[in-house]
């Protein structure tokens, strides 16, 4: 997950912490929205009346809007009672989006509903592979100004250690380490 840029290291004091990258957040948001949709679908098919919707209240708003977008795209009016119960407990902006979805489901139109603030589909669930082919990156050296390739192996090594990408090419890094080795006043 680190090698494929879904997770990265962050430091809290001296403690390393794993955090999602933007790409990892998109995938996580998509998976959670799909999980909620499958849970609601099971409830609707089983006829289970759900009374407490507070578990959805303090969730990530972009994930909630994506979930509502998926409900609207399903065009299944059986979700309306669940949406009405949820509308009673959530915040104003989410209540407004829930109201739009309810109206859309009641009208039964074939036009897609676009919720304001809902994340645009980033191609996560459209059948394209999540993990694409990894290539070396072209970076510019801070010292000599030359372009150099940051190979996939180096990327793996740096990311697994929680390091940032190199700012110098391999030759300048080598030269700098030699000058640091002999740069002291104790020479006779």
Helices and strands as residue ranges (DSSP letters): E 7-12, E 15-20, H 22-46, G 54-56, H 61-74, G 77-79, H 80-87, H 92-107, E 137-140, E 147-150, H 152-161, H 170-181
